[in-house]
């Protein structure tokens, strides 16, 4: 079966019907929705739990992520919610991603946000190239790869930041020790 059945997925994609998709020449974003909550590391142009619509007469989607974690002293245990959703609507297509941020905490949240945004942004960039279902399916697989790469980059960035903090702390300790020895 291979790693996680990946070979089986590829075999099934090869058997996809070659259905034509609507042609999109220059995709223009009609609406976006991203979330949840103030913890989402969304690009600056999107406020948390944001909804932007160019044509407000036709709202096409709504989303909300909730947690069943218990509360203690009025605050949810295991905050923040580490899920992430991102919906981007174009004239003839939509790109949607929902990531279940398994576990909790800042690192998990950053990973799920990174994966979600990498997936949607990649498919948004290549959608004009998608003329049929087979082509689209190969781009979806590539979007998953971009999502995985984004998670690995967020982990590497966190490790680099932690390493730099440790180096700064060690340098401060060495400086304090040198100052104490000089006194």
N, C-alpha and C positions, 0 to 999 in steps of 0.2 A: 504494500500500500504506500510506502514511502513516508516522508516526513509530514505528519498531519493529514495524509491523504491528498497532498497537493497534486501529485501526478494524476489522480482520479479526477480532480477538478479540471485540470488542463484537458484531459481526454474528453470530458463532457463539453467543455467550451468548443472544442474542435467540431463537435456534432451540433452546435447551435445552428438553427435555421438562419440563412443569410437574408433576413428581412431588412428592407430599406428603411432608413430613418428620414424624418423631415430634414431638409437641407437648411443649415444655418450658416449664413455668410459672415455676418459680423455680429456676434452675440452681444446684446446689451442687457445688463442686469436690470431686472424689473423690481425684484424685492429680495431681501435677505432677512434671516432671523438667526440669531446666535444666542447661546446661553449654556448653562444657567448661571445665575447669581453673580455677585460682584467678584467672585474668585476666578472667573474665566479669563484666561490670558488671550483675549481676542485682539486683533489688530486695532490700533488706536482709533480708526474711523468707526468702529462699532462699539457703542456703549454696552455694558453688560445687559443681558436679557433684552437685547435691542431688536427692533423691528423697523426696517426702513422700506418704504414703498414709494415707488415713483408714481404709481396710479393707485391712490387710496380707495378708489371705488371698487376695487376687486382684491380683497384680502384672500390669499390662497392657502395660507397655512398658519397654524399657531402651535406653540410648543411650550412645555413646561416640564422641568425635571423635579421630582419630589424624592424625599428620603423617608424611609420607615425607621431610621435609627431612632432610638429612644431619646428623650430630652431629660436633662438634669439641670435644675435651677433655671429653667426656661431656655436653655441653650442646647442645641442638638449635639449629642455625643458623636464623635467621629466626623467632625466638620473639616473641610468643606465637602459638599457633594462633588464627586470627581467625574461625573458624567459630563459630556459635552455634546451639544447638537449644533448643527450648522446647515441651514437651508439657503440655497441660492436659486432664484427663479429667473429664467430668461424667457424670451418670446415663445419659443417652441419647446423648451426643455427645462428641467429642474435638476439640480444636483443636491443630494441629501446625504448627510452622514450623522449617525448617532453612535457615540462611543460610550460604552459602559466602563467607567473608570473603576476597575476592580480595586478594592481596598479603600484607603482614605489618606488624606494628607496632601501637602503641597507638591511633593514629587509626583505622586500619582496624578494629581490634577494637571500638572504641567505636561505630563506624558499624554494624557487623554486629549487635552487641548491641541497639542502639537500634531497628534495623529489625525484628529478631526479636520483641522485646517489644512494640513498637507493633502489629505484625500480630496476635499472639496476644491481647493485651489488648483490642484493638478487637473482634475476632470474639467474644471471651468476653462482652463487654458487650452485643452486639446479637443474640446467638444466640437469645434467646427470641422475637425478631421474625421469625426465619426459619421460615416455615411451609411453604415449598416450595423446590424446587431453583433456580428462577429468582430468587427473592428472595435466597437464600443466595449465588448467583453474583454478584449486584450488590454484596452486602456484602463478598465476597472482593475484588472490584475496589477497593472503598473501603478495605479493609484494606491493600492494596498502596499506595494513596495515603498512608495514615497511616504506613506503613513508610518511604516516600520522604521524607515530611515530617520524620520522626524523624531520618533520616540528615542532612538539610539542617540541622536544628536542632543536631545534634551537631557538625557542621562549623562552624556559626556560633558555637557556644559555645567551641569550641577557638580559633577566630580571635579572639574577644573576649578570651579568657584570654591569648593570646599578645600581643595589643595592649596589654592592661593590664600585662603583665610588661615589655614594651618601654618603656612610659611610666614605670613604676617605676624601671627601670634608667636611663633618661634623666634622671629627677629626681634619682636618687642621684648620677649623674655630675655634674649641675649643682651639687648641694650640695657635692660634693667639690671641684669647681673653685672655687666661691665660698669654701669654707673655706681652700683653698690660697692664693687671692688675698688673703684677709684676713690670712694669716700673713705 
